[in-house]
Amino acid sequence: MNKKLAAALSGGAVLTLVLSGCGDDEDGKVDAWAKKVCDQAQPQIQKRANAQQAIISTAADGKPADIQAADSKAFQDIADADKALAKAVQDAGVPPVENGDKLQQDAVKELNATAAAYEGLKKQVDALDPKDQQKFADGLSGVANGLKKIEKMDQDALAKLQEGQLGQAMAKQPGCQKATASVAPSAPPAKPGSAGSPSAAASGSAAASAGASASASPGKRA
């Protein structure tokens, strides 16, 4: 029943600060700025990874009420992480590069906007009725569609910071590396007659296929 959300996440909807590339940055000020951001970013990247896994681990055969609780908490955790990331970028000061002031302002603005969008998804999930399985499955489908729309916002939020000198400097920082979820996957195999309806399972499978294709893009998964 929760497969669409899991597929959207595996397709890259959760922002990560995983940065590709390396290089010699001769400007110590850029390295210092990147360290300020990445040191604060590390726990937030971990929180996002855990939130993503929490959704995925309820995807196969969770009860509606459990799915609702897991998704609601996950969306709030991601929103909180985005707010903290925005604060990290703000607190680090203006990046010592060309147009650094605008880069910083844009990143902070977009991260806060993404946080608000995730809080909107949380409210959408909270409003679902887990007692009506078909309506709940239909509602989750709508939430998954909303999650796909947020994906671009999520990825664009720090895109400019990941370019040029800043990108190279941040790529070298341990705090900006990919986090492994500390929440172990716990989803059991789907069972006939389980909470997920046949129509929901079918739509979830289609979404999973799309997510698998999208996940081939590097540098997007948390």
N, C-alpha and C positions, 0 to 999 in steps of 0.2 A: 504493500500500500504506500510505502514511503519511498518507493524506488525512483520516482521522478526527481525528488529532492536529492537523493543520493547521486543520481546521474548528473544532475546540474552541478553538484559540487565536484564530482570527478572530472567534469568538463572544464573546471577552472574558475568556478564562481567565487571561491574563497581566495582573497588576495594573499599573496605571499611576497616577502621581500627577498626571495631567492633571486639573485642577480647573476647573470652570466658575464663572462669576460674577465680579463685581468689586465694588468699593465702597470707600468711604473708611473706613479703619481709623484712628481717632484715637489709638489706643493704640500707641505706638512699641514697647512691650515685646512685643506680639503679633507685630508685623512682625519684630522682632529674633529671636524664637523661630523663626518661619517661615523666616527666612534661614538660621539654623543648620541646620535640618533639610534644606532644599532644596539648600543648597550641597553637603552630603554625599550627598544623594539622586541628584544628576544622573548621576554615573558608573554608579550602580546601575540607573537607568532605562534608560541606554544599553545596559548589559549584558543587561537583560531583552529589550530590543527586538532585539538581535542574536541572542539565543537563540531568540526566536520566529521570526525570519526563517530561522535555520538549520534549524528543523523544517519550515517551509513550503517551503523550497527543495529539500528531499529528498522532497517529498510525491508528486510525479507519477510518477517512474519510477526511483527510486533502488534500488540493490542492497540486499538485506536487511542485509548487514554494514555498509554505509555509513549506512543509516537508523539502525541500532542505535547506532553510534558517535555520530552527530549528535544523536540524541534523548537519549542518556545524558549527553553533555556539556551539552546545553541545559538539561536538568532540574537538573543540578548547578549550572550557572551561575545559574539562577533561584533555587535554594535559597540560594546564597551571597549573591545580591543581596538577598533577603529578610532574611537575617541582618544584613547591613550596614545595611539600612533600619531594622531594629529597633534597632540600635546607635545610629544617627543620632537616632532619636526619644528614646532613653534618654539619650544624651549631651547633648541640647539642654536637658535639665532639664524640670521641670514646666511645662506651658503656662500662661501667665498669664491663664487664663479660669476660669469657674465649673466645678467638678469636673475641673480640669485634671489632677490626680493620677490619677484613675481613667481618664481618657481616655488618658493616657500609658501606664499599666500595661496597659490593654486592647489598645492598638495593638501594644505590644512583645510581649505574650503571643501575640496572633493572628499576627503576622508570623513569629515563631519557630515557631509550630505549622504555618504554611503552608510554611515552609522544610523542616521535617521531612517533611511530606507529599510535597513534590517529591523529596526524597531517597528516599522510599519508591518513587516512580515510577521513579526512576533504577535502583534495585535490581531492580524488576520488568522493566524493559527489558533490563538486563544479563543477566537469567536466561533470556531468549528464545534459541532456537536458530535462527540465521539460515540454517542449511543446509536446514532444512525450511520451504519457502516458505509452505505452507498453515498450518502451526502458528504460524509467525512472524506471518502476517497475522491469525490468530485472536488471538494474544497481544497484538498492537498494538491490536486492537479493545478488549480488556480495559483496556489502558493508557489509551486514549482515554476510556473510561467513567470511569476513576479521575480523569482530568484534569477531566472535567465536574464531579465531586463537589468537587474542590478549588476550582473557580471561585468558588463562593460564599464560601469561606474567604478566598480571595485578595482579593475585592472588599470584604469586610467588614472586613478587617484595618485599613484606614485610613479607613473610612467616616465615623466620628465626628469624626476630625480634619479632614474635608473640609467640615464644617458650620459655620455661623455665622462668628464672627470669625476663627477659625483657617483655615477654608476660604478666606475672602476674602483673608487675608494670604498664604497659600500660593499662591493663584492668581496673585498678582502677581510671584512669584519665578521668574526664568528657569530655575532649577535644577529646578523642579517641572513643567516643560512637557513636552509629548510629544516623545519622541526618535525620530529616523529611523534605522532599522537601517543600520549601516555595512557589513553583509554583503550583497552584491548577490544577488538571486534568481538561481538557476542551474538550476532544474528544467527539463528538456527535456519536450516533449510526450510523453504516454503512447504506448507502442508495443504493437502486438499481440504477445502471447506474452511480455510483459515480466515482471519480478519480481512485480508485483501480480496476484493471481488475479482472475478475473471476479467472484467473490463478494465479494472484498475491495474491488474497484473499485465495485461496486454499493452496498455498505454505506458506502463512503467518500463516494459521491455524495450519498447521503441525508443523511449527517452534514454535508456541505458546505452543503446546502440549509438545514439547521437552523442552521448557523453563520452563514450569510449573514443569516438573519432576526434572529438574536440580535445580530449586529454593528450593527444599526440603533440599538441603545441607545447614547446618547452617553456619553463620558467613561469608557470601559472598556477601550479598546485601548491597547497600548503601542506 
